[in-house]
Amino acid sequence: MRRPVAAGTATGGGVAVAGTGMTAFGRFPEAELTDLGGRAARAALDDAGMSPADVDGVWCGNVVGGGAAGQRALVELGIEGVPVRNLESACASGSQAFAEAVAAVRSGRSRCALVLGVEKTSGVFDGVIALDRDDLPSRLGLSLPGIYAMNASRYLWQYGADVAALAAVSVKNRRAGARNPRAMFRAEVSVDEVLGSRPVADPFTLLQCCANADGAAAVVLLAAGESPADAARVLGCGVASGYPIDAGYDLTRSRITATAARRAYAEAGIPPGAVDAAEVHDAFTVGEVIALESLGLAEPGAAWRLAPEGVTSAEGRLPVNASGGLLARGHAVGASGVAQIVELSRQLRDVSENPLPRAGVALAHTVGGGMATHDGIAAVVTLLARPAAVPAR
Amino acid sequence: MTASQAARPTRTAPALTSGTVYACTTLHVPLPGHQAPYTLAYVDLDGGGRVLSAVDRPVVVGERVVLLPDPASPAGVTASPERAA
């Protein structure tokens, strides 16, 4: 693999997450979108030791804010005149904003990029997310939980797995969330409580589904050489759009995820086996299981055993969603992808409340739904590393 | 062929089509305009192709179903387990 930019340029040493900022995620009906976004952005700039005047480009993920979220959120900071790109890819919005900003810094087009994910869902989504579409699945009543429930029904049948294994994903992620001050849910739950919560879409009960949240997350990207010495390095990103769920589509896999992952591993020049920890899109419990297999982090049909066996717990061999994931942190749709980067970057700098001292390379994954005829509209996979774990080229 | 194309009834389709449930769910929280609980399934048709269809009762993966013409459904058909016939 060749570097996208030759050594000796500003980014010859790669791109780093120079600063992070994040509000708590939760239900904040009184909070304005602009206030949430502004607070996260200011915290990220402070953490990076940069001022608003240093920012020369903004990438913002937002879904239900009604447009211009980036500009609106940054008025208070006095960020003016710089290009702002508002990006909507459903649950992958923040991740895709991050990937685009990385590319801009890597190419030298931006020196100091601010990536913001912000969402205010209170008052907009108060139940299950109904995709506002006129496609056939939506007209038949297939909700977003229903889409993932289809995956789950097939996965459990094909591999003879028990729904208790899916519940174990929620138990694990809620346990992690109990230690995360930014998480929406801070209480541990048991398998019985998960399975006993009210049914949403078989086999999912409520505690197997993430909750819509309000919140914001932001990161500042700089060339590694201009970043704090311990700042997490960006090894690579992969972005994909989706594939139709037609005859022969294997619902035990996420093809869109596999495509994004392939691109990320290629850009980073590392194999899946190099990944030590991951934040994956656990919007529903089965999402984590299918993501791990589609990302190459588990063999097909093997990932459902990982949570029950403790492999993916924070203390396990492959910690997954050690920040609590969407299931515990809450899903501030456009912000969740950036929140994953914030949490992993803090873990790789050893400043996290959910520490992962043995993780050198970490993976972030989101997939956005929005067309029920397809397996997603966007999937993004990002690979980060602590400086000492950056592979030699 | 997309799922929506597959589900579009054609004039040449036989009145009764059989298939096997590939994936399914019973929804307990309805989308607007629907009354919970209701069951949906991806059905792999015996003659090839896959359709998304409403099912008139809960089913399991691997179960045999027949697709009955249903002008009221956006898919033009509703599935029913063969065991119910």
Interface residues (C-beta under 8 A of the other chain):
Chain A: G127 V128 A130 D135 L136 P137 S138 R139 L140 G141 L142 S143 P145 G146 A149 M150 N151 A152 S153 R154 W157 R198 P199 V200 A201 D202 P203 P244 I245 D246 A247 G248 Y249 L251 T373
Chain B: M1 T2 A3 S4 A6 A7 Y22 A23 C24 T25 T26 L27 H28 V29 P30 L31 P32 G33 H34 Y38 L40 Y42 D44 G48 G49 R50 L52 S53 A54 P58 V60 V61 G62 S73 P74 A75
